[in-house]
Amino acid sequence: MAYATTAEIESDFKDAAFTTSTTVKAADVTQFIVESDSLIDAYVGTVYAVPVSSGSGLQLLKLLSRSLVTARIKRIMEVKQEKNSSPDQNIVGVLLSPSKVMEILKDIQKKNIALAGAVLLTSGGGFSSHNNTHDIAPVMKKEDRQW
């Protein structure tokens, strides 16, 4: 399940329609959505079951996905415009900057931001142990038999 749709991305741009003949093609937008959602799932999936499909957590992930995709399209359109007399003519401001999106994703991964409606993984990501749950780092000593 994609967190954003091509129609939602189009609505973020003034008078934009992505077709097979535009600078950024509809297939490109679809691929950008897949790539941004994969990045989001890579971070969120260490803490929550993905894809997140309900609740206000889903709405946050939609915003993050749209922000990543619109920022990418905005950069492409700025570079590929034929004339640069009005460089932001058909381009709206980015919803959230890519660096802000990454900051939010890292906060979700660290459990500083909770995703309402998302199913929390019981193990906290990867594996579960007393040391992992309580953030106890292993100590390895040189020349000591520890096993």
C-alpha positions as CSV (number, residue, x, y, z in Angstrom):
1,M,0.0,0.0,0.0
2,A,1.4,3.4,-1.0
3,Y,1.3,6.2,1.5
4,A,0.8,8.8,-1.3
5,T,-0.9,8.8,-4.7
6,T,0.0,10.5,-7.9
7,A,-3.2,12.6,-7.6
8,E,-2.1,13.8,-4.2
9,I,1.3,14.7,-5.5
10,E,-0.3,16.6,-8.5
11,S,-2.3,18.6,-6.0
12,D,0.9,19.9,-4.4
13,F,1.8,21.6,-7.7
14,K,0.1,24.5,-9.4
15,D,-1.5,23.4,-12.7
16,A,0.5,20.2,-12.8
17,A,-0.6,17.0,-14.5
18,F,1.9,14.2,-14.9
19,T,1.5,12.3,-18.2
20,T,3.7,10.5,-20.6
21,S,4.7,13.7,-22.3
22,T,5.6,15.9,-19.3
23,T,9.0,16.6,-17.9
24,V,8.3,14.4,-14.9
25,K,6.2,11.5,-16.2
26,A,3.4,9.7,-14.3
27,A,5.5,6.5,-14.2
28,D,8.4,8.5,-12.6
29,V,6.0,9.8,-9.9
30,T,4.8,6.3,-9.2
31,Q,8.4,5.1,-8.9
32,F,9.3,8.1,-6.6
33,I,6.4,7.1,-4.4
34,V,7.6,3.5,-4.2
35,E,11.1,4.6,-3.3
36,S,10.0,7.1,-0.6
37,D,7.6,4.6,0.9
38,S,10.4,2.0,1.0
39,L,12.6,4.4,2.8
40,I,9.8,5.2,5.3
41,D,9.1,1.5,5.8
42,A,12.8,0.8,6.4
43,Y,12.8,3.2,9.4
44,V,9.3,2.6,10.7
45,G,9.6,-1.2,10.2
46,T,12.2,-1.5,13.0
47,V,9.5,-0.4,15.5
48,Y,6.1,-0.9,13.9
49,A,4.5,-3.4,11.6
50,V,4.5,-2.0,8.1
51,P,2.8,-0.8,6.1
52,V,0.9,1.3,8.6
53,S,-2.7,1.2,7.4
54,S,-4.8,3.2,9.9
55,G,-4.9,5.9,12.5
56,S,-3.2,9.3,12.6
57,G,0.1,7.6,12.3
58,L,-0.9,6.8,8.7
59,Q,-1.6,10.5,8.1
60,L,1.9,11.4,9.3
61,L,3.5,8.8,7.0
62,K,1.4,10.2,4.1
63,L,2.8,13.7,4.8
64,L,6.4,12.3,4.9
65,S,5.9,10.4,1.7
66,R,4.4,13.4,-0.1
67,S,7.2,15.7,1.2
68,L,9.9,13.4,-0.1
69,V,8.3,13.0,-3.5
70,T,7.4,16.7,-4.0
71,A,10.9,17.7,-3.0
72,R,12.4,15.4,-5.6
73,I,10.0,16.5,-8.4
74,K,10.6,20.2,-7.5
75,R,14.4,19.7,-7.9
76,I,13.9,18.0,-11.3
77,M,11.5,20.7,-12.5
78,E,13.8,23.5,-11.4
79,V,16.7,22.0,-13.3
80,K,14.8,21.1,-16.5
81,Q,12.8,24.3,-17.1
82,E,13.4,25.7,-20.5
83,K,13.7,29.3,-19.4
84,N,14.6,30.4,-16.0
85,S,12.8,33.8,-15.9
86,S,10.5,32.6,-13.1
87,P,12.2,29.5,-11.7
88,D,9.4,28.7,-9.3
89,Q,6.5,29.4,-11.6
90,N,4.7,26.0,-11.3
91,I,6.3,24.8,-8.2
92,V,4.9,25.1,-4.7
93,G,7.0,25.1,-1.6
94,V,8.1,21.7,-0.2
95,L,5.8,20.4,2.5
96,L,8.7,19.3,4.7
97,S,12.3,19.4,3.7
98,P,13.9,16.0,3.1
99,S,16.2,16.6,6.1
100,K,13.2,17.3,8.4
101,V,11.6,14.0,7.1
102,M,14.7,12.1,8.0
103,E,14.7,13.7,11.4
104,I,11.1,12.6,12.0
105,L,11.8,9.1,10.7
106,K,14.8,8.8,13.1
107,D,12.6,10.0,16.0
108,I,10.0,7.4,15.1
109,Q,12.7,4.7,15.1
110,K,13.9,5.9,18.5
111,K,10.3,5.8,19.8
112,N,10.4,9.6,20.5
113,I,7.4,9.9,18.2
114,A,4.5,7.4,18.5
115,L,2.4,6.4,15.5
116,A,-1.2,6.2,16.6
117,G,-3.0,3.3,15.0
118,A,0.3,1.5,14.1
119,V,1.0,-2.0,15.5
120,L,4.1,-1.9,17.7
121,L,6.5,-4.8,17.2
122,T,6.9,-6.9,20.3
123,S,10.7,-7.3,19.9
124,G,11.4,-3.7,19.2
125,G,13.0,-4.6,15.9
126,G,15.3,-7.5,14.9
127,F,15.5,-9.6,18.0
128,S,14.5,-9.4,21.6
129,S,16.6,-10.0,24.7
130,H,17.0,-8.6,28.1
131,N,20.1,-6.6,27.0
132,N,18.4,-5.3,23.9
133,T,15.3,-4.2,25.8
134,H,17.3,-2.4,28.5
135,D,19.9,-0.9,26.1
136,I,22.8,-2.8,27.8
137,A,25.8,-2.7,25.5
138,P,28.0,-5.8,25.5
139,V,31.5,-5.5,27.0
140,M,34.3,-7.4,25.4
141,K,37.6,-7.7,27.3
142,K,40.9,-8.5,25.7
143,E,42.6,-11.7,26.7
144,D,39.9,-12.8,29.1
145,R,37.9,-15.9,28.7
146,Q,34.3,-14.7,28.7
147,W,32.4,-17.7,27.5
